[in-house]
Amino acid sequence: MSHYETLGVDRDADTETIRVNYRRLARTRHPDRLGADASPEQVSEAEDMMSRLNEAWRVLGDPESRAAYDRTLDGGRRSAGPGRAGDGSAPAASGETDGSGAPAPGPERREPEEQGAAVVGVARLLVRFAPPWFVFSFTVLVVAAVMESEPLRALALFGLLASLVMFMIAPLLVMGSTRTRGDPPPDGSRAAHDD
């Protein structure tokens, strides 16, 4: 399935149409919308769909990545233009165009998917580990208060603080690892054009 099919747009769709479809699908297909009664299989399917949607937006939302992707769909064929023989070879010098007057795409700069997945995995571990750690630390704090043990109380307070920091760091890790150049701005400044 191509990125265009994933986002439900034609290959000649403009970036705004692609963005609107991406945001609509992301809102409706996000795993968080499944609810607590969703089966692990449903959650896994929704996460897989979101991964495909995000990848499609990352590629099609950026003009350079989209042009490179379109060339892969065309089997590597390029239109002949200034400084290009049409043989699919890379540009020899910077400043060349792709035949339409636009600058020829350079090498893609992207974060490896594995690194983003690892960061999300660490964030999930932090979120899963923090509640039991909080309960354990709170229990130790109560025991320390009963025993009137200052070192144990300090250790328990440190544990409580650590669990709260885990809760605060996990979302930041996920947000930092999943944002790419083509993502819509998080401030909602372009949200008025969604519908």
C-alpha positions as CSV (number, residue, x, y, z in Angstrom):
1,M,0.0,0.0,0.0
2,S,1.4,3.4,-1.0
3,H,1.6,6.4,1.3
4,Y,-1.0,8.0,-0.9
5,E,-3.4,5.1,-0.3
6,T,-2.7,5.1,3.4
7,L,-3.8,8.8,3.6
8,G,-6.6,8.3,1.2
9,V,-5.5,11.0,-1.3
10,D,-4.7,11.0,-5.0
11,R,-1.1,11.2,-6.1
12,D,-1.6,14.7,-7.5
13,A,-3.1,16.0,-4.2
14,D,-1.6,19.2,-2.8
15,T,0.2,19.3,0.6
16,E,-2.8,21.0,2.3
17,T,-5.2,18.2,1.2
18,I,-2.6,15.6,2.4
19,R,-2.3,17.4,5.8
20,V,-6.0,17.6,6.3
21,N,-6.5,13.9,5.5
22,Y,-3.6,13.0,7.8
23,R,-5.0,15.0,10.7
24,R,-8.5,13.6,10.2
25,L,-7.3,10.0,10.1
26,A,-4.9,10.5,13.0
27,R,-7.8,11.9,15.1
28,T,-10.1,9.0,14.2
29,R,-7.6,6.1,14.2
30,H,-5.4,7.0,17.2
31,P,-5.0,4.1,19.7
32,D,-6.1,6.4,22.6
33,R,-9.6,6.6,21.1
34,L,-10.2,2.8,21.5
35,G,-11.0,3.0,25.2
36,A,-10.1,0.8,28.1
37,D,-12.1,-2.2,26.8
38,A,-10.1,-2.6,23.6
39,S,-8.3,-5.9,23.1
40,P,-4.5,-6.0,22.8
41,E,-5.0,-7.0,19.1
42,Q,-7.1,-3.9,18.5
43,V,-4.5,-1.7,20.2
44,S,-1.7,-3.3,18.2
45,E,-3.6,-2.7,15.0
46,A,-4.3,0.9,15.9
47,E,-0.7,1.5,16.8
48,D,0.4,-0.1,13.5
49,M,-2.1,2.2,11.6
50,M,-0.8,5.3,13.4
51,S,2.7,4.3,12.5
52,R,1.8,4.0,8.9
53,L,-0.1,7.3,9.0
54,N,2.8,9.1,10.6
55,E,5.3,7.7,8.1
56,A,3.1,8.6,5.2
57,W,2.7,12.2,6.6
58,R,6.5,12.4,7.2
59,V,7.2,11.5,3.6
60,L,4.4,13.3,1.8
61,G,4.3,16.4,4.0
62,D,7.8,17.3,3.1
63,P,8.3,18.3,-0.6
64,E,11.8,16.9,-0.9
65,S,10.8,13.6,0.7
66,R,7.7,13.4,-1.4
67,A,9.7,14.0,-4.6
68,A,12.1,11.2,-3.7
69,Y,9.2,8.9,-2.8
70,D,7.4,9.7,-6.1
71,R,10.6,8.8,-8.0
72,T,10.6,5.4,-6.2
73,L,7.0,4.8,-7.3
74,D,8.1,5.7,-10.9
75,G,10.9,3.1,-10.7
76,G,13.6,5.7,-10.4
77,R,12.8,7.5,-13.6
78,R,13.4,11.3,-13.5
79,S,12.3,13.8,-16.0
80,A,15.2,15.3,-17.9
81,G,15.9,18.9,-17.0
82,P,18.7,21.3,-16.7
83,G,21.8,19.5,-15.7
84,R,20.1,16.1,-15.8
85,A,20.2,13.4,-18.4
86,G,17.1,11.6,-17.2
87,D,19.0,8.5,-16.3
88,G,18.2,8.5,-12.6
89,S,21.6,9.5,-11.5
90,A,22.0,11.9,-8.6
91,P,22.7,15.6,-9.3
92,A,26.3,16.4,-9.9
93,A,26.4,19.8,-8.3
94,S,24.2,21.8,-5.9
95,G,21.8,24.3,-7.4
96,E,20.5,21.9,-10.0
97,T,16.8,21.7,-10.6
98,D,14.4,18.8,-11.1
99,G,13.1,20.0,-14.5
100,S,10.3,22.1,-13.1
101,G,12.5,24.8,-11.8
102,A,12.4,23.5,-8.2
103,P,15.7,22.6,-6.6
104,A,16.6,19.0,-7.0
105,P,16.2,17.1,-3.7
106,G,19.3,16.4,-1.7
107,P,19.9,13.5,0.6
108,E,17.1,12.8,3.0
109,R,17.7,13.7,6.6
110,R,15.6,11.6,8.9
111,E,15.8,10.1,12.3
112,P,16.1,6.3,12.2
113,E,12.7,4.7,13.0
114,E,14.5,2.3,15.3
115,Q,15.7,5.1,17.5
116,G,12.2,6.6,17.8
117,A,10.7,3.2,18.6
118,A,13.4,2.7,21.3
119,V,12.6,6.0,22.9
120,V,8.9,5.2,22.9
121,G,9.7,1.8,24.4
122,V,11.7,3.5,27.2
123,A,8.8,5.9,27.8
124,R,6.3,3.1,28.1
125,L,8.6,1.4,30.6
126,L,8.8,4.5,32.7
127,V,5.0,4.9,32.7
128,R,4.6,1.3,33.7
129,F,7.3,1.3,36.3
130,A,6.4,4.7,38.0
131,P,3.1,3.7,39.7
132,P,4.4,0.7,41.6
133,W,7.5,2.6,42.5
134,F,5.3,5.4,43.8
135,V,3.3,3.0,45.9
136,F,6.4,1.3,47.2
137,S,8.0,4.6,48.1
138,F,4.9,5.8,49.8
139,T,4.7,2.6,51.8
140,V,8.4,3.1,52.9
141,L,7.6,6.7,53.8
142,V,4.8,5.5,56.1
143,V,7.0,2.8,57.7
144,A,9.8,5.5,58.1
145,A,7.3,7.8,59.9
146,V,6.2,5.0,62.2
147,M,9.8,4.0,62.9
148,E,10.9,7.6,63.1
149,S,13.9,6.8,60.8
150,E,15.3,9.9,59.1
151,P,17.5,8.0,56.6
152,L,14.6,5.8,55.6
153,R,12.3,8.8,55.2
154,A,14.8,10.6,53.0
155,L,15.1,7.4,50.8
156,A,11.3,7.2,50.5
157,L,11.0,10.9,49.6
158,F,13.7,10.4,46.9
159,G,11.7,7.4,45.6
160,L,8.5,9.5,45.4
161,L,10.3,12.3,43.6
162,A,11.8,9.8,41.2
163,S,8.4,8.3,40.3
164,L,7.0,11.8,39.7
165,V,10.0,12.6,37.4
166,M,9.3,9.4,35.5
167,F,5.8,10.5,34.8
168,M,7.0,13.9,33.6
169,I,9.8,12.6,31.4
170,A,7.9,9.9,29.6
171,P,5.6,12.2,27.5
172,L,8.6,14.5,26.8
173,L,10.6,11.6,25.4
174,V,7.7,10.5,23.2
175,M,7.0,14.0,21.9
176,G,10.7,14.6,21.2
177,S,11.2,11.4,19.3
178,T,8.1,11.5,17.1
179,R,8.2,15.1,15.8
180,T,9.7,15.4,12.3
181,R,10.2,18.2,9.9
182,G,6.9,17.6,8.1
183,D,4.6,17.4,11.1
184,P,2.0,20.0,11.6
185,P,3.0,22.6,14.3
186,P,1.9,21.6,17.8
187,D,0.6,25.1,18.6
188,G,-2.5,24.6,16.4
189,S,-1.7,27.7,14.3
190,R,-2.8,25.8,11.2
191,A,-5.7,24.0,12.8
192,A,-8.3,26.4,11.3
193,H,-7.6,24.9,7.9
194,D,-8.4,21.3,9.0
195,D,-12.1,21.1,8.1
